[in-house]
């Protein structure tokens, strides 16, 4: 397999052998788009069915959590999935953990990587971000009309040559970790299959076992961490993530704090 062949997505192979019932049965592909999440939300507003995927070779206005810029070069895997489910908005946010677990399982199983989940929406390898999840929803009152789950995996590019500081020091890619390129179509299909499997489990059986398995990858638990959030910085021991997806932090003075929003980093001892 040449670098040129493997660096980009081969459209005729995206659905070849795909073992899903709904996810990825309709795919919209763009060589370049602003944001796959934005396109997916527009399609969802027009009634596009559940399981539809928007995928792009590159995004010019990719977004992460808290509206941060997400750099999306050619060679990455950038896609968004439309979901329609009857849940309270607080329950729909748990889909971030469903997607994060799917990515962690696939990267571990396909490539034997030491993968970590990072609260609330990242997947790491050796402490560096390899994937981010962006979950957005459209609601009417307390009714969820649709959810879009965006997945961005740093795949077939060298972070050192592609990203600027400080991103190149905090991110990694499959190419960096494996020393080779991978078939984007095979990774995409494996992710969709695992996503559908975990999503079906979530909708039928609930969140408990999903969260338990997600926490099995969460190496930050039990360690001193720093949280940067809207109210400033907090430091303490990361005790747990509860069934609402909330981080439970034990502060230095012994008080317990429930953290709903924030960025987590390990404290250097």
C-alpha positions as CSV (number, residue, x, y, z in Angstrom):
1,X,0.0,0.0,0.0
2,X,1.5,3.3,-1.0
3,X,1.4,6.4,1.2
4,X,-0.7,8.2,-1.4
5,X,-3.3,5.4,-1.5
6,X,-3.6,5.1,2.2
7,X,-3.6,8.7,3.2
8,X,-6.9,9.6,1.7
9,X,-10.4,8.0,1.9
10,X,-11.5,5.7,-0.9
11,X,-15.2,6.4,-1.3
12,X,-16.0,3.1,-3.0
13,X,-14.8,1.2,0.0
14,X,-16.6,3.1,2.8
15,X,-19.6,0.8,2.8
16,X,-17.9,-2.3,1.4
17,X,-18.5,-5.0,4.0
18,X,-20.0,-2.6,6.6
19,X,-21.8,-4.6,9.2
20,X,-24.3,-2.2,10.5
21,X,-28.1,-2.0,10.3
22,X,-28.4,1.8,10.3
23,X,-25.2,3.6,10.8
24,X,-23.4,4.6,7.6
25,X,-26.1,3.3,5.3
26,X,-26.3,6.8,4.0
27,X,-23.1,8.7,3.7
28,X,-22.5,12.3,2.4
29,X,-18.9,12.9,1.5
30,X,-17.1,16.3,1.0
31,X,-13.5,16.8,0.0
32,X,-13.6,20.0,2.0
33,X,-16.2,21.5,4.3
34,X,-16.4,24.0,7.1
35,X,-17.7,21.5,9.7
36,X,-19.2,18.1,9.4
37,X,-21.2,18.7,12.6
38,X,-22.7,21.8,11.0
39,X,-23.6,20.0,7.8
40,X,-25.1,17.1,9.8
41,X,-27.2,19.5,11.9
42,X,-28.6,21.1,8.7
43,X,-29.5,17.7,7.3
44,X,-31.1,16.6,10.6
45,X,-33.2,19.7,10.6
46,X,-34.5,18.7,7.1
47,X,-35.5,15.3,8.4
48,X,-32.5,13.1,7.3
49,X,-32.8,9.7,8.9
50,X,-30.9,8.4,11.9
51,X,-27.5,6.8,11.1
52,X,-26.7,9.2,8.3
53,X,-23.0,10.1,8.3
54,X,-21.3,13.3,7.0
55,X,-17.6,12.7,6.3
56,X,-14.9,15.1,5.0
57,X,-11.3,14.8,3.9
58,X,-10.6,18.2,5.6
59,X,-12.5,20.8,7.6
60,X,-11.8,24.5,7.3
61,X,-13.8,25.4,10.4
62,X,-13.7,22.2,12.6
63,X,-14.8,22.8,16.2
64,X,-14.1,21.1,19.4
65,X,-15.8,21.5,22.8
66,X,-16.4,25.0,24.0
67,X,-16.2,26.2,20.4
68,X,-12.4,25.7,20.2
69,X,-10.8,25.4,16.8
70,X,-10.2,21.8,15.7
71,X,-7.4,21.4,13.1
72,X,-8.5,18.9,10.5
73,X,-5.9,18.2,7.9
74,X,-6.2,15.7,5.0
75,X,-5.3,12.3,6.3
76,X,-7.5,12.5,9.3
77,X,-10.8,10.8,9.9
78,X,-13.5,13.5,10.4
79,X,-17.1,12.5,10.5
80,X,-20.4,13.3,12.1
81,X,-23.3,10.9,12.9
82,X,-27.0,11.9,13.1
83,X,-29.0,10.2,16.0
84,X,-32.7,10.4,16.8
85,X,-33.7,9.1,20.2
86,X,-36.3,9.9,22.9
87,X,-34.2,11.1,25.8
88,X,-34.0,14.0,28.2
89,X,-31.2,16.4,27.2
90,X,-29.2,15.4,30.2
91,X,-29.3,11.8,29.1
92,X,-28.3,12.6,25.5
93,X,-25.0,14.1,26.8
94,X,-24.0,10.6,27.8
95,X,-23.6,9.8,24.1
96,X,-20.2,11.5,24.3
97,X,-19.0,8.7,26.6
98,X,-20.6,6.1,24.3
99,X,-18.6,7.5,21.3
100,X,-15.4,7.9,23.4
101,X,-15.6,4.2,24.5
102,X,-16.2,3.1,20.9
103,X,-13.1,4.9,19.7
104,X,-11.0,3.6,22.6
105,X,-12.1,0.0,22.1
106,X,-11.4,0.1,18.3
107,X,-8.0,1.7,18.6
108,X,-7.0,-0.8,21.2
109,X,-8.4,-3.8,19.4
110,X,-7.2,-2.9,15.9
111,X,-3.8,-1.5,16.7
112,X,-3.0,-2.9,20.2
113,X,-2.4,0.7,21.5
114,X,-2.4,1.7,25.1
115,X,-5.5,3.9,25.0
116,X,-6.9,6.2,27.6
117,X,-10.2,8.0,28.0
118,X,-10.1,11.6,29.3
119,X,-13.1,13.3,30.8
120,X,-15.3,14.3,29.2
121,X,-14.7,13.9,25.5
122,X,-11.1,12.9,24.5
123,X,-9.2,9.7,23.7
124,X,-5.5,9.7,24.4
125,X,-2.5,7.5,23.5
126,X,0.5,7.9,25.8
127,X,-1.0,10.9,27.4
128,X,-1.5,12.7,24.0
129,X,-4.8,13.5,22.3
130,X,-5.6,11.3,19.3
131,X,-9.3,11.8,19.2
132,X,-12.0,14.3,20.2
133,X,-15.7,13.9,20.4
134,X,-18.2,16.8,19.9
135,X,-21.8,16.1,20.8
136,X,-24.5,18.6,19.9
137,X,-28.2,18.4,20.2
138,X,-31.3,20.2,19.0
139,X,-34.1,20.4,21.6
140,X,-37.6,21.7,22.0
141,X,-38.2,22.3,25.7
142,X,-37.0,19.0,27.3
143,X,-37.5,17.0,24.1
144,X,-34.5,16.0,22.1
145,X,-35.2,16.4,18.4
146,X,-31.8,15.0,17.2
147,X,-28.2,14.6,18.3
148,X,-25.1,14.9,16.2
149,X,-22.0,13.2,17.4
150,X,-18.8,14.4,15.7
151,X,-15.7,12.2,15.8
152,X,-12.2,13.4,14.9
153,X,-9.3,10.9,14.8
154,X,-5.8,12.1,14.0
155,X,-4.8,9.3,11.6
156,X,-2.6,9.5,8.5
157,X,-0.4,12.5,9.1
158,X,2.7,13.4,11.2
159,X,1.7,15.7,14.0
160,X,5.2,17.2,14.3
161,X,5.0,18.3,10.6
162,X,1.4,19.3,10.5
163,X,0.4,21.0,13.8
164,X,1.8,24.2,15.2
165,X,2.8,24.8,18.8
166,X,1.5,24.1,21.4
167,X,-0.7,21.5,19.7
168,X,2.1,19.4,18.4
169,X,3.3,18.8,22.0
170,X,-0.2,17.6,23.2
171,X,-1.5,15.7,20.3
172,X,-0.5,12.5,18.5
173,X,-1.8,10.5,15.5
174,X,-2.0,6.8,14.4
175,X,0.8,7.5,12.0
176,X,3.0,8.8,14.8
177,X,2.2,5.9,17.1
178,X,2.4,3.1,14.5
179,X,5.1,4.4,12.2
180,X,2.8,3.8,9.2
181,X,-0.4,4.8,7.6
182,X,-3.7,2.9,8.0
183,X,-6.7,2.3,5.8
184,X,-9.1,5.0,6.7
185,X,-12.1,3.1,5.3
186,X,-11.4,0.1,7.6
187,X,-11.0,2.3,10.6
188,X,-14.2,4.2,9.7
189,X,-16.2,1.0,9.3
190,X,-14.9,-0.5,12.6
191,X,-15.8,2.7,14.4
192,X,-19.3,2.8,13.0
193,X,-19.9,-0.9,13.9
194,X,-18.7,-0.4,17.5
195,X,-20.7,2.9,17.7
196,X,-23.9,1.2,16.7
197,X,-23.3,-1.8,19.0
198,X,-22.7,0.5,22.0
199,X,-25.5,2.9,21.1
200,X,-28.0,0.0,20.9
201,X,-26.8,-1.2,24.2
202,X,-27.2,2.3,25.7
203,X,-30.7,2.8,24.4
204,X,-31.9,-0.7,25.5
205,X,-29.8,-1.4,28.7
206,X,-28.9,2.0,30.0
207,X,-25.6,3.8,30.8
208,X,-24.2,1.8,33.7
209,X,-22.1,-0.8,31.9
210,X,-21.0,1.8,29.2
211,X,-19.7,4.1,31.9
212,X,-18.0,1.2,33.8
213,X,-16.1,0.1,30.7
214,X,-15.3,3.8,29.8
215,X,-13.8,4.2,33.3
216,X,-11.6,1.1,32.8
217,X,-9.7,3.2,30.2
218,X,-9.7,6.3,32.4
219,X,-6.2,6.3,33.9
220,X,-6.7,9.8,35.4
221,X,-9.0,8.4,38.0
222,X,-7.3,8.1,41.4
223,X,-4.8,10.8,40.5
224,X,-4.3,14.4,41.4
225,X,-5.7,16.6,38.6
226,X,-6.3,20.2,37.8
227,X,-9.6,21.3,36.3
228,X,-9.9,24.5,34.3
229,X,-13.5,25.7,34.0
230,X,-15.7,28.7,33.8
231,X,-15.1,29.5,37.5
232,X,-11.4,29.2,37.3
233,X,-9.1,26.4,38.4
234,X,-9.6,23.6,40.8
235,X,-7.1,21.0,42.1
236,X,-7.8,17.7,43.8
237,X,-8.1,14.0,43.6
238,X,-10.2,12.6,40.7
239,X,-12.4,10.1,42.6
240,X,-15.0,9.1,40.1
241,X,-17.3,9.9,37.2
242,X,-20.9,9.4,38.2
243,X,-23.8,8.1,36.3
244,X,-24.6,11.6,35.0
245,X,-21.2,11.9,33.5
246,X,-20.1,14.4,36.3
247,X,-16.6,14.3,37.6
248,X,-16.3,13.9,41.4
249,X,-13.3,15.8,42.8
250,X,-11.9,15.6,46.3
251,X,-10.4,19.0,47.0
252,X,-7.2,19.5,49.1
253,X,-9.2,20.6,52.1
254,X,-11.3,17.3,51.9
255,X,-14.4,18.8,50.5
256,X,-16.1,17.0,47.6
257,X,-16.9,19.0,44.4
258,X,-19.1,17.9,41.5
259,X,-17.6,19.2,38.2
260,X,-20.0,19.5,35.3
261,X,-17.8,21.4,32.8
262,X,-14.0,21.8,32.5
263,X,-10.7,20.7,31.1
264,X,-8.7,18.2,33.1
265,X,-5.0,17.7,33.3
266,X,-2.8,15.6,35.5
267,X,-0.8,17.5,38.1
268,X,2.9,17.1,38.0
269,X,4.0,15.6,41.3
